[in-house]
């Protein structure tokens, strides 16, 4: 599957870009160099010197320019060569590096990889990650050896938590609940409400800590091409969510290649949540188990099986729980096809 180019993707967390440092990333199969200048502004350029094609990240930052390690050509943040130290110093007109639009918002550096004009209004709302939101946040990132569509399907089909994350995030009674799927304002919503079920350990810790049954919900929002927001929590049976405990899970998938993905994730607990360092440490441990020990091996094994085969040619058996993933996959196929034909999304 080709990539949707004219869209916003996560390049990195904001705090990963430090002045004076170069951060190389492969995004949508392209080598990109990220940096932050001395004034705090972020920039992105192709990670390749136009002279002898040396990766620019092997060089260094000199006075807010990137100096190639091979012959010392320097490029400013607009991609323009500003110094040729050789001979008479004349700079060839072709001595330019492609740059990419960046926007820093919600503690995230967003990158636009396409040729159409980048519209910041299309950046998804993750205001819960803002420092003044009142939410208690933790975050991380990992490189997954899996295609981003396969990973997105994993997020949109949370029926698997009753098996893959049994006891931790799911329980047996959750299996029978089918998702409610709807499209609204450019987003795909896949919601599940599970009544009077055994409480998984993570939610028991942040709720009553008594092991009694709960009503649980899992509401996932997908924003094309690869941004997800999970509203998940529990409450006493028959009670409103305001009486329960919940949090947002942020899942941001940026394709590195067709078979690898930069996975940025975060958790945002609402204002008024209990402040307990021991609890936070235990929740972080449980998240690591869910991501690293459970999800990661499964989706990476799935990628190895699928390989380079066209997904539908493998004739997957579809179940009712696949309604969200199928709609997402079909939507991406349509968007990519329209972009290739020059149709403005």
C-alpha positions as CSV (number, residue, x, y, z in Angstrom):
1,X,0.0,0.0,0.0
2,X,1.3,3.5,-0.9
3,X,1.2,6.3,1.7
4,X,-1.1,9.2,2.0
5,X,1.3,12.1,1.6
6,X,-0.9,15.2,2.0
7,X,-1.6,14.7,5.7
8,X,-0.1,15.6,9.0
9,X,2.0,12.9,10.7
10,X,3.9,12.9,14.0
11,X,7.6,13.5,13.5
12,X,8.5,13.4,17.2
13,X,7.5,14.5,20.6
14,X,8.5,18.2,21.1
15,X,10.9,17.4,23.9
16,X,12.9,15.0,21.7
17,X,14.1,18.0,19.6
18,X,16.8,19.9,21.5
19,X,18.8,22.9,20.3
20,X,22.1,22.0,18.9
21,X,21.2,18.4,18.1
22,X,20.2,16.6,14.9
23,X,17.5,14.0,14.9
24,X,17.3,11.7,11.8
25,X,14.0,10.0,11.1
26,X,12.7,7.9,8.2
27,X,9.1,8.9,7.5
28,X,6.9,7.5,4.7
29,X,10.1,5.9,3.3
30,X,11.9,9.2,3.1
31,X,15.0,10.2,5.1
32,X,14.2,13.3,7.1
33,X,16.4,15.4,9.4
34,X,14.8,17.3,12.3
35,X,16.3,20.1,14.3
36,X,15.5,23.0,16.6
37,X,17.4,26.3,16.1
38,X,18.8,28.6,18.8
39,X,15.5,30.6,18.8
40,X,13.5,27.4,19.5
41,X,12.0,27.0,16.1
42,X,11.8,23.6,14.6
43,X,12.7,22.6,11.0
44,X,12.8,19.5,8.8
45,X,14.8,18.8,5.7
46,X,15.7,15.9,3.5
47,X,18.6,14.1,5.2
48,X,20.8,14.1,2.1
49,X,23.4,16.6,0.9
50,X,22.8,17.4,-2.8
51,X,26.5,17.3,-3.5
52,X,27.6,13.7,-2.8
53,X,24.4,12.5,-1.1
54,X,25.9,12.1,2.4
55,X,23.3,12.0,5.2
56,X,23.3,15.4,6.7
57,X,22.7,14.0,10.2
58,X,26.3,12.9,10.1
59,X,27.4,16.5,10.2
60,X,26.8,19.2,12.8
61,X,24.9,22.4,13.6
62,X,26.9,25.6,13.1
63,X,25.1,28.9,13.8
64,X,21.7,27.5,13.0
65,X,22.9,25.8,9.8
66,X,23.6,22.2,9.1
67,X,27.2,21.5,8.0
68,X,27.8,18.5,5.8
69,X,30.6,16.4,7.3
70,X,32.0,15.5,3.9
71,X,32.8,18.8,2.2
72,X,31.5,21.4,4.7
73,X,28.6,22.8,2.7
74,X,26.2,24.5,5.0
75,X,22.4,24.7,4.7
76,X,20.0,26.9,6.6
77,X,16.6,25.9,7.8
78,X,15.0,26.8,4.6
79,X,17.1,24.3,2.8
80,X,19.2,26.9,1.0
81,X,23.0,26.4,0.8
82,X,24.6,29.5,2.5
83,X,28.2,28.4,2.5
84,X,30.5,26.7,-0.1
85,X,34.0,26.8,1.5
86,X,35.7,25.7,-1.7
87,X,37.4,27.9,-4.4
88,X,35.7,31.2,-5.0
89,X,32.8,30.1,-2.7
90,X,30.2,30.3,-5.5
91,X,27.1,28.4,-4.6
92,X,25.4,26.4,-7.4
93,X,21.8,27.2,-7.9
94,X,20.9,23.5,-7.4
95,X,22.5,23.4,-4.0
96,X,19.3,23.2,-2.1
97,X,17.7,20.6,0.2
98,X,14.0,19.9,0.2
99,X,12.3,21.0,3.4
100,X,9.0,20.0,5.0
101,X,6.3,22.0,6.7
102,X,6.3,21.6,10.5
103,X,3.9,22.7,13.2
104,X,4.5,22.3,16.9
105,X,1.3,21.7,18.7
106,X,0.0,19.7,21.7
107,X,3.7,18.9,22.7
108,X,4.0,17.2,19.3
109,X,6.0,18.1,16.2
110,X,3.8,17.5,13.2
111,X,5.2,17.1,9.7
112,X,3.6,17.4,6.3
113,X,5.2,15.2,3.7
114,X,3.0,16.0,0.6
115,X,3.2,18.6,-2.2
116,X,-0.2,20.3,-1.5
117,X,-0.3,23.3,0.7
118,X,-0.1,22.3,4.4
119,X,-3.2,23.3,6.4
120,X,-2.6,23.4,10.2
121,X,-6.3,23.4,10.7
122,X,-6.2,19.7,9.7
123,X,-4.0,18.8,12.7
124,X,-6.1,16.6,15.1
125,X,-7.0,17.9,18.5
126,X,-4.9,16.5,21.3
127,X,-5.3,19.4,23.6
128,X,-5.4,17.0,26.6
129,X,-1.6,16.9,26.1
130,X,-1.1,20.6,26.5
131,X,0.7,21.6,29.7
132,X,-2.2,23.8,30.8
133,X,-4.9,21.2,30.2
134,X,-4.9,20.0,33.8
135,X,-4.5,16.4,32.6
136,X,-1.8,14.2,34.1
137,X,0.1,12.8,31.2
138,X,2.8,10.3,30.5
139,X,4.2,9.4,27.1
140,X,6.7,7.4,25.1
141,X,7.5,6.0,21.7
142,X,8.7,2.8,20.1
143,X,9.6,1.6,16.6
144,X,7.3,-1.2,15.7
145,X,8.2,-3.9,13.1
146,X,4.7,-3.7,11.6
147,X,2.7,-1.9,9.0
148,X,0.7,1.1,10.4
149,X,-2.6,-0.2,8.9
150,X,-2.2,-3.5,10.8
151,X,-1.5,-1.6,14.0
152,X,-4.5,0.7,13.4
153,X,-6.7,-2.4,13.0
154,X,-5.4,-3.6,16.3
155,X,-6.5,-0.3,17.9
156,X,-9.9,-0.3,16.3
157,X,-10.8,-3.8,17.3
158,X,-10.6,-3.9,21.1
159,X,-12.4,-7.2,21.4
160,X,-8.9,-8.7,21.6
161,X,-8.3,-7.2,25.1
162,X,-10.4,-10.1,26.6
163,X,-7.8,-12.5,25.3
164,X,-4.4,-10.8,24.6
165,X,-4.7,-8.5,27.7
166,X,-6.9,-10.7,29.8
167,X,-6.9,-9.7,33.5
168,X,-4.9,-6.6,32.8
169,X,-7.1,-4.6,30.4
170,X,-9.9,-7.0,29.7
171,X,-12.1,-9.8,31.1
172,X,-14.1,-12.8,29.9
173,X,-17.4,-11.0,30.1
174,X,-16.3,-8.4,27.5
175,X,-16.2,-10.9,24.7
176,X,-19.9,-10.8,23.7
177,X,-20.1,-7.0,23.3
178,X,-20.1,-5.9,19.6
179,X,-18.8,-2.5,18.6
180,X,-21.0,0.5,17.6
181,X,-19.4,2.1,14.5
182,X,-20.2,5.5,13.1
183,X,-18.5,8.3,11.1
184,X,-18.8,11.9,12.2
185,X,-17.1,15.1,11.1
186,X,-14.3,13.3,9.4
187,X,-13.6,10.9,12.2
188,X,-14.4,7.2,12.6
189,X,-15.8,6.2,16.0
190,X,-15.7,2.6,17.3
191,X,-17.4,2.3,20.7
192,X,-18.0,-0.6,23.1
193,X,-20.1,-0.5,26.3
194,X,-19.8,-3.6,28.5
195,X,-22.2,-3.8,31.4
196,X,-21.6,-5.7,34.7
197,X,-18.3,-7.2,33.8
198,X,-15.3,-8.3,36.0
199,X,-13.0,-5.3,36.5
200,X,-9.6,-5.6,34.8
201,X,-6.7,-5.0,37.2
202,X,-5.6,-1.6,35.6
203,X,-9.1,-0.1,36.1
204,X,-9.4,-1.7,39.6
205,X,-6.3,0.2,40.6
206,X,-7.7,3.6,39.5
207,X,-11.3,3.0,40.6
208,X,-12.5,1.4,43.9
209,X,-9.7,-1.2,44.2
210,X,-12.3,-3.7,45.5
211,X,-12.5,-6.2,42.6
212,X,-16.3,-5.8,42.2
213,X,-18.0,-5.8,38.8
214,X,-18.2,-2.6,36.7
215,X,-19.7,-1.1,33.6
216,X,-16.8,-0.5,31.2
217,X,-16.5,1.5,28.0
218,X,-13.9,1.6,25.2
219,X,-14.5,4.5,22.8
220,X,-11.9,4.8,20.0
221,X,-11.7,7.7,17.6
222,X,-9.7,7.5,14.4
223,X,-8.6,10.6,12.4
224,X,-7.1,9.8,9.0
225,X,-4.5,8.7,8.3
226,X,-3.2,7.4,11.5
227,X,-4.2,9.2,14.7
228,X,-6.2,7.6,17.4
229,X,-7.8,8.7,20.7
230,X,-9.2,6.2,23.2
231,X,-11.7,7.2,25.8
232,X,-11.7,4.3,28.2
233,X,-12.9,3.7,31.8
234,X,-15.2,2.0,34.3
235,X,-18.0,2.9,36.7
236,X,-20.2,1.1,39.1
237,X,-23.0,-0.9,37.3
238,X,-25.8,1.4,36.3
239,X,-23.9,4.6,37.3
240,X,-22.8,7.4,35.0
241,X,-19.2,7.8,33.9
242,X,-18.9,10.8,36.1
243,X,-19.0,8.4,39.1
244,X,-16.2,6.3,37.7
245,X,-12.6,6.4,36.7
246,X,-11.2,6.9,33.2
247,X,-8.4,8.2,31.0
248,X,-7.5,9.0,27.4
249,X,-5.1,6.9,25.5
250,X,-3.3,8.6,22.7
251,X,-2.0,6.5,19.8
252,X,-0.1,8.1,17.0
253,X,1.2,6.0,14.1
254,X,3.7,7.3,11.6
255,X,4.8,5.0,8.9
256,X,8.6,4.6,8.7
257,X,8.4,2.1,5.8
258,X,5.7,-0.2,4.5
259,X,6.6,-2.7,7.3
260,X,7.8,-0.5,10.2
261,X,6.0,2.2,12.2
262,X,7.0,5.0,14.6
263,X,4.5,4.5,17.4
264,X,4.0,7.5,19.7
265,X,1.7,6.9,22.7
266,X,0.5,8.8,25.7
267,X,-1.9,8.5,28.6
268,X,-3.9,11.5,29.9
269,X,-5.7,11.1,33.3
270,X,-8.3,13.8,33.9
271,X,-8.1,16.7,36.3
272,X,-8.8,15.6,39.9
273,X,-7.3,12.2,39.4
274,X,-5.5,10.8,42.5
275,X,-1.9,11.8,42.7
276,X,0.1,8.8,43.8
277,X,3.7,8.1,42.6
278,X,3.4,4.4,43.5
279,X,0.2,4.1,41.5
280,X,1.7,6.0,38.6
281,X,4.7,3.6,38.6
282,X,2.5,0.6,38.6
283,X,0.3,1.9,35.8
284,X,3.5,2.6,33.8
285,X,4.6,-1.0,34.4
286,X,1.2,-2.3,33.2
287,X,1.4,-0.2,30.1
288,X,4.8,-1.6,29.3
289,X,3.5,-5.1,29.6
290,X,0.5,-4.3,27.4
291,X,2.6,-2.6,24.7
292,X,5.9,-4.4,24.8
293,X,5.0,-7.9,26.0
294,X,1.6,-8.4,24.5
295,X,0.7,-6.1,21.5
296,X,4.1,-5.8,20.0
297,X,5.0,-9.5,19.6
298,X,1.5,-10.2,18.1
299,X,1.3,-7.4,15.5
300,X,5.0,-8.0,14.5
301,X,4.3,-11.7,14.0
302,X,1.2,-10.7,12.0
303,X,3.4,-8.5,9.8
304,X,5.9,-11.3,9.2
305,X,3.0,-13.5,8.0
306,X,1.5,-10.9,5.8
307,X,4.9,-9.7,4.4
308,X,4.5,-8.0,1.1
309,X,1.3,-9.8,0.1
310,X,-1.8,-7.7,-0.8
311,X,-4.0,-7.9,2.3
312,X,-7.3,-8.8,0.5
313,X,-5.6,-11.4,-1.7
314,X,-5.1,-13.4,1.5
315,X,-8.9,-13.7,1.8
316,X,-9.2,-12.8,5.5
317,X,-12.1,-14.2,7.4
318,X,-14.2,-11.3,8.7
319,X,-16.1,-11.3,12.0
320,X,-18.6,-8.7,13.3
321,X,-15.8,-7.2,15.5
322,X,-14.0,-6.2,12.2
323,X,-16.5,-3.5,11.3
324,X,-14.2,-0.7,12.4
325,X,-11.0,-2.0,11.0
326,X,-12.5,-2.8,7.7
327,X,-14.0,0.6,7.3
328,X,-10.7,2.2,8.2
329,X,-8.8,0.1,5.7
330,X,-11.3,0.8,3.0
331,X,-11.2,4.5,3.8
332,X,-7.4,4.6,3.5
333,X,-7.5,2.8,0.2
334,X,-10.0,5.3,-1.1
335,X,-8.0,8.3,0.2
336,X,-4.7,7.1,-1.3
337,X,-6.4,6.3,-4.6
338,X,-8.0,9.8,-4.8
339,X,-4.7,11.4,-4.0
340,X,-2.9,9.5,-6.7
341,X,-5.5,10.8,-9.2
342,X,-5.1,14.4,-8.0
343,X,-8.4,14.5,-6.1
344,X,-8.2,17.1,-3.3
345,X,-9.1,15.4,0.0
